[in-house]
Amino acid sequence: MESISLLLGEALSPYQVTLTPCGAHGECLVTLKNGNGALVVEREFNQAQLTDKRLLTDVVDGLHRDVLIAEGRLEPCVIAALRNAALARPAAL
């Protein structure tokens, strides 16, 4: 668990990352705080998401997105628009 915390800390720098066990089935609460100690994002993940390398990448990507939204640097509607645009594009041959 400590190695996962270190990986998340490196990937989400400069935010302070705290990993706290929180559920009966191995869930963990991931908390990100800014340099002033203010809570930026707090999300719960299951153990499998944090131990599988591919899923952990998705967790980090999701937390980056959540930080951008929380700090007002990205609007949720922009994410939806980008997804729709990607789906509408014809597949490259």
MARZAMAR-157342 format. One record per residue (C-alpha): residue number from 0; residue in three letters; x, z, y. Coordinates in Angstrom, 2 decimals. Layout:
(rec NUM; ALA; (X; Z; Y))
...
***
This chain:
(rec 0; MET; (0.00; 0.00; 0.00))
(rec 1; GLU; (2.88; 0.74; 2.35))
(rec 2; SER; (4.37; -2.72; 1.84))
(rec 3; ILE; (1.01; -4.29; 2.74))
(rec 4; SER; (0.91; -2.15; 5.87))
(rec 5; LEU; (4.40; -3.35; 6.82))
(rec 6; LEU; (3.46; -7.00; 6.23))
(rec 7; LEU; (0.34; -6.65; 8.35))
(rec 8; GLY; (2.35; -4.88; 11.05))
(rec 9; GLU; (4.84; -7.75; 11.20))
(rec 10; ALA; (2.17; -10.46; 11.13))
(rec 11; LEU; (0.03; -8.81; 13.80))
(rec 12; SER; (2.77; -7.63; 16.14))
(rec 13; PRO; (2.61; -6.36; 18.92))
(rec 14; TYR; (-0.51; -4.53; 17.73))
(rec 15; GLN; (-0.20; -1.21; 15.92))
(rec 16; VAL; (-1.73; -1.63; 12.45))
(rec 17; THR; (-3.12; 1.30; 10.47))
(rec 18; LEU; (-4.36; 0.97; 6.90))
(rec 19; THR; (-6.69; 3.74; 5.72))
(rec 20; PRO; (-8.37; 4.00; 2.30))
(rec 21; CYS; (-12.09; 4.27; 2.94))
(rec 22; GLY; (-14.21; 3.44; -0.08))
(rec 23; ALA; (-14.94; 4.42; -3.63))
(rec 24; HIS; (-13.95; 0.95; -4.87))
(rec 25; GLY; (-10.56; 0.71; -3.19))
(rec 26; GLU; (-11.69; -0.58; 0.20))
(rec 27; CYS; (-9.31; -0.16; 3.12))
(rec 28; LEU; (-10.00; 0.12; 6.81))
(rec 29; VAL; (-7.58; -1.93; 8.92))
(rec 30; THR; (-7.31; -0.76; 12.52))
(rec 31; LEU; (-5.46; -2.63; 15.27))
(rec 32; LYS; (-4.57; -0.90; 18.52))
(rec 33; ASN; (-2.88; -2.35; 21.57))
(rec 34; GLY; (0.26; -0.96; 23.23))
(rec 35; ASN; (-1.83; 1.58; 25.15))
(rec 36; GLY; (-3.36; 2.90; 21.93))
(rec 37; ALA; (-6.80; 1.42; 22.63))
(rec 38; LEU; (-8.77; 0.18; 19.63))
(rec 39; VAL; (-8.89; -3.62; 19.58))
(rec 40; VAL; (-10.24; -4.45; 16.10))
(rec 41; GLU; (-11.36; -2.43; 13.10))
(rec 42; ARG; (-12.38; -4.10; 9.84))
(rec 43; GLU; (-12.88; -3.11; 6.24))
(rec 44; PHE; (-11.38; -5.13; 3.38))
(rec 45; ASN; (-11.45; -4.76; -0.37))
(rec 46; GLN; (-8.22; -4.15; -2.28))
(rec 47; ALA; (-8.14; -7.66; -3.76))
(rec 48; GLN; (-8.00; -9.21; -0.28))
(rec 49; LEU; (-4.93; -7.16; 0.54))
(rec 50; THR; (-3.02; -7.61; -2.72))
(rec 51; ASP; (-3.45; -11.36; -3.29))
(rec 52; LYS; (-1.00; -13.38; -1.17))
(rec 53; ARG; (-3.45; -16.19; -0.38))
(rec 54; LEU; (-6.26; -13.79; 0.47))
(rec 55; LEU; (-3.92; -11.70; 2.61))
(rec 56; THR; (-3.14; -14.82; 4.63))
(rec 57; ASP; (-6.88; -15.24; 5.22))
(rec 58; VAL; (-7.11; -11.58; 6.28))
(rec 59; VAL; (-4.34; -12.05; 8.85))
(rec 60; ASP; (-5.92; -15.27; 10.15))
(rec 61; GLY; (-9.27; -13.51; 10.49))
(rec 62; LEU; (-7.73; -10.55; 12.29))
(rec 63; HIS; (-5.91; -12.91; 14.70))
(rec 64; ARG; (-9.24; -14.59; 15.44))
(rec 65; ASP; (-10.94; -11.21; 15.91))
(rec 66; VAL; (-8.22; -10.09; 18.34))
(rec 67; LEU; (-8.65; -13.27; 20.39))
(rec 68; ILE; (-12.41; -12.71; 20.54))
(rec 69; ALA; (-12.06; -8.98; 21.31))
(rec 70; GLU; (-9.69; -9.71; 24.18))
(rec 71; GLY; (-11.93; -12.45; 25.57))
(rec 72; ARG; (-9.43; -15.23; 24.91))
(rec 73; LEU; (-11.74; -17.05; 22.48))
(rec 74; GLU; (-15.51; -17.27; 22.40))
(rec 75; PRO; (-17.28; -17.22; 19.02))
(rec 76; CYS; (-19.18; -20.37; 20.01))
(rec 77; VAL; (-15.84; -22.21; 20.33))
(rec 78; ILE; (-15.03; -21.38; 16.72))
(rec 79; ALA; (-18.40; -22.75; 15.62))
(rec 80; ALA; (-17.86; -25.92; 17.66))
(rec 81; LEU; (-14.40; -26.48; 16.14))
(rec 82; ARG; (-15.76; -26.01; 12.62))
(rec 83; ASN; (-18.59; -28.46; 13.26))
(rec 84; ALA; (-16.18; -31.01; 14.72))
(rec 85; ALA; (-13.91; -30.71; 11.67))
(rec 86; LEU; (-16.85; -31.24; 9.32))
(rec 87; ALA; (-18.06; -34.28; 11.28))
(rec 88; ARG; (-14.68; -36.07; 11.12))
(rec 89; PRO; (-14.35; -38.66; 8.36))
(rec 90; ALA; (-11.79; -37.75; 5.72))
(rec 91; ALA; (-8.41; -39.42; 6.14))
(rec 92; LEU; (-7.50; -41.83; 3.38))
***
